[in-house]
Amino acid sequence: MSSRFGFLGDTTLGQFIPRDSWFHARDPRARIIAFFMLFSAIIFTTDMWGIALAFLPVVIVFLVAALPIQSTWKGIKRALPFILILAVLQILLSRGMSSETVIGTVFGFEITRDAVLSALMLIFKFIVLIALINAFVMSISTAQVTAALFHLLKPLERLGFPVNDLTMVVQITLRYLPLVAQMAEKTAKAQAARGGDWEQRGFNPVRQAKRVLPLIVPLLINSLKRAENMALAMESRGFNAGKKRSSFYSMKFNWQDGLLIVVSMMVATIIIVFSRIF
């Protein structure tokens, strides 16, 4: 298969990689809590130093869990054209204080130094977030995610919160992502067979973005059709997420899981505080 159509092979979301590592052995609930703490810290950090510091625990997770870096790098390269588009919009549409330093003008838009720094921070923040999300999904299976979410959200059932419905939606979404990549492969091959430009001539983010944009409409239509068929199939089989359900995984929380949560909380706090100080 040509690498230009490697959507399924390069899609790490939904592809669990089992390893005999300390991180894989931790309770899924502890891993989810640790992930959300780091994710929130990266989202709320407001300084480049905070993002640089947040990159360190992501690298540690890759090393401890023995996860491959090549697939994550491919995912970053695929998302880079869209990230660059957002960065350009951030530079052109940013409106700051009148005292900001203007470094140039493009098509009538004033480019300020703070807007450029904000765009660079946006790019690096997205890269770190993509790496963190890939590390998370490659180190925990979809079944473990749904079971852990069910146990974490179980107390909300007393307030009438539909926990079973939410966990089912999460499970279907995670399992559906590889199918979306497979549909993208088929659509891209059909477009190339009809004369679409899918040749790879070096690394050109603009050309890659133009090449992927025609996939959006067919993917959206096919996804809606598949979702409707799945809903009809589940309804015809009498599926009811509200009934009391058991879990295949038995959750066992120990001191190492608590240590993971405490360390993640400390790292997230340091990231946010560090960005505020500097």
N, C-alpha and C positions, 0 to 999 in steps of 0.2 A: 504494500500500500504506500502510495506517495505521501510524503510528510505534509504536503500542502492540504491534504484531506484528513489529517490525523486528529480530528476533534475528539473522538472517543478515546484514543490512546493517550492524549495529552490532558484529558479531563480528570483531575484528581478528586473533585468533589463527588462523594458517594462511593469512592473506591478505598475501602479499608485495607491497610497493609498490616497483617499480623506480625508481631515481633515478640521475642522473649526478653523484654526490657522492663526496667523498673517502672517507667511511665505507663506502659501497657497494663501492668499488673495492678495499677491503682484503681480504686472504685470509680465507676463511670460518673457518679455524682460529684466526686471530688474533682475529676478532670473537667467537667462542665463548669463548675464554679470557678476553677482556676482560669479557664478560658475566658469566661465572661468578665472576670476581674481585669485580665490583661487587655482584653478587647476594649473595655470601657476606659481604661487608662490611656490607651493609644488614641481613642476618639477624643477624649477631653484634654489631652495635652495640647498646649498652645505655643510650644517652642521647638525649634529644631533639635536642641539638646535633649529634650524629652523624648523625641522620636528616636534619636540615636541611642539613647539609653534603653528604650523599649525593644530595640532590635536585638539586644544581648540576650534576654530570656527566650526569645524566639529561636535564636541559634542554639541555645542550651537544650531546648526541647527537641530540636532536630538531632542533636548529638546523642542525648540520653535515650531517645526512642529509636535511634538508628534508622531514620527516615531518609529516603532519597531526595536529593536537592534538585536533580535534573528536571523532574516533572514540575516542581514548583517554579523553577526558572522559566520553563516553557509557558506556564500559566501567566506569569508576570509579563512575558513578552507579548502574549496574545492580548492582554488587557492594556498594555502600554499605549497603543494608539488612542483609545478612549480616554485614558488618564491624561494624555497630552492635550486632547481637545478640551477637557475640563480645565486644565491649567491655563490654556490660552484664553478661554472665556473668563477665567478668574482674573487674568491680567488686564483684558480689555474692558471688562464691565465693572472692575473694582472702582469704587468711589471713596476716597479717603479724605483726610483733612487737607485744607488748602496749603498747609505748611509742609506737606510731604515733598520730597525731592523728585522732580520729574526728570527722567533720563531719556525720554524720547517721545515721539508721536507716531502712531500707526493708524492710517485711515481716519484721522481726526480724533483718535482715542489717545489720551495722555497715559503714558506708561510710567508708573511711579516705582520707586525702589521697594517700597513696602508691598506693592502688588506682586512684584517679581518674587520676593522672598516668600510671600503667602502661596504663590503657585508652586514654588519648589517644595515647600512644606507639604502641600497637598499631594504632590507626586510621591514623596518619600513616605508619607503616611499611608497612602494606598498600597505601596509596595510592601510595607511592614504588615499591614492588615491582610493582604493576600497570602503572605508567607505564614502568618499565624493561623488563618483559616485553613490553609492546606495542611499544616501540621496537625491541627485538631481533627479534621475529617479523615486523615490517613492513620490516625492513632486510635480511633474509636469507631466501632461499627454502628450501622444505623439501628440495629436492634438494641444495642447498649444505650444509644442516645434516647430512644423512645422510652425504654425501661427506666432510665435515670430521670428523665423529665417527668414521667408519671409519678415516681416516688417523691421528687422534689416539690411537685405541684399538688400532691395528694391532699394537704391540709386545706387547699382552696375549695375542695368539693363541698365543704360545710357552708361555704358562702354562695353555693350555686354555680361555681365556675365549671364549665364543661372541660374537665381535664382530659377525659378519654378522647373527645373530639380533637382537641389541640394536639395531643401526642400522635393521633392517627394522621393528621394533616402534615406534621413534621416528618413522620416516617414515609409517607407517600412522596413528599417533596424530595427527600434525600434519595430515594430509590428512583425517582423520575429523572434526575439530572443526567445520568448516563444515557437514558433514552433520548433526551433532548440532544445530546452530543451525537448520538447515532443518526437522528433525523437531520442534523446539520450536515453530517457527512454525505448522506444521500442527496440532500438538496444541492450541496456544492458540486457533487459529481454530475447531477442532472444539468446544472447551469453550465458547467464546463463542457459537457457534451453538446450543448446548444450554442457554444461560442463564447461563453463567459470567460473573462480574464482571471484565471487562477494560477498563473505562472509566478513563481517566486524569483524575483530579481533583486537580491540583496534585501537589506532591512530598510523598509520605507514605511513608517507608520501611517502616512496619508494614504498610500496605495492599499495598505492592509485594511484601513477603515472603510475605504470605498468598496473593497472586495467583500467585506462582511455585511455591510448595510443591506444589500439585496436579500440576505438570509432572514431578516427580521420578520417580514410579513408572512412568508410561508411557514416559518417556525411558529409564529403566534397562532396562525390558523390551524396547523396540525396539532399544536398543543391543546387548543380548545376542543378540537374534535376528540382527541384521546381522553381528555378529562371528562367530557360528556359520556363517552363510552364506558369509562371506569365507573362513573356515578350510576349509570343505568345497570351495570353488572352487579355492583354492590347492593343496589336497591332490590334487584330481582332475586338476590340470594338472601334477603332478609337481614342484612347487616345492621347492627344497632350498636354504635359505640358507647351508648349510655349504660349498657349492662355491665355488671360487675365482671372484671376480667382478671385473670391471673398473669404472672410473668414467668418467662422461661429462666431469666437471670435472677439469682438470689444475691441481694446486695449485702456485702459484708464490709463495714467501715472499721478501719483500724488506725493506729497512731500515725502510720506513714501517710495515710490519706489526709488526716488532720494537718500533718506537717506540710503537705503540698498546698493546702488551702491557706495556711498561715503564711508560708513563703510567698505565695502569689499575692496575698493581700498586702504584704510588706513591699513587694516589688511594685505593685500598682500604685501604692501610696507614694513611694519614692519617685516614681516617674512623674506623677502629677505635681508633687511638691518641688521636684528638681526643675521642672519646666517653669514653675511660678517664680522661683528664685533667680534663675538665670535668664 
